[in-house]
Amino acid sequence: MNKTSLATDQAISLDQLVETALAAQLSAWEAKQYLTNRACRGDWNRFQAILDKVPDIKPAEEDRL
């Protein structure tokens, strides 16, 4: 599907389509950067210590897949 027909199908101008696509991509890049920064602050050992506190029991019947 080409850009013009996509814009037509969405009942928007080609300029609006490009603007929307650019905004979505910029948002994705910002989210990636945010998550990368958060991951750098993480501590695997601390995470594992928290998980170690969870009891090793089967989930309730209504919580099983």
N, C-alpha and C positions, 0 to 999 in steps of 0.2 A: 504494500500500500504506500503510495507516495504522500508527501507532506500536504499537498494541496487537497487531495481527496480526504485525507484525515481531518484537515481543518473544516472542510465542507461537511463531512459526516458529523462533526461536533458542533456545527453551526457557529463557528468562530472564524475570525480572520487568520490568515497565515501568520501575521505579526503576533496575534494573541497566542497562537499555538507555539511559536518559537519562544515567546516570553514565558509561557507556562513550562515548557520543557527546560529552559535555562534555569528557572527558579527551582524546579524539582532537582536538577543536577547539583546546583549550588547547595541546596538543603542537604542532599545526600553527602556531599563533601564535608560540610560542616559537622554533620552527625558522625561521620567517620573520624574526623579529627577529635571531636569531643570524646568519643568512645576510646580512641587510642590514648588520649591524655588520662582518662579515668583508669584504663588498664595499667598504665605505667605507675599509678599510685597504689595499685593492688598489692597484696601480700599473700602469696600462695600458702605459706605456712599458717598464717592466721585463718585463712579460709578453711584449710584442712582441719585446724583445731576446732572450728565451729562445727564442721560436718561430723567430727568425731563425737560431738555431744549428742547427736541424733541417735535415739535408740534403734537397734537393729531388729525391728519387728515388722511383720507383714501389715499392709494397710488394711483398714476396715473394708468389709465386703463392698460397700457402696463406693469406695474410692478406687477399687481395682479396675483395670482396663479389661 
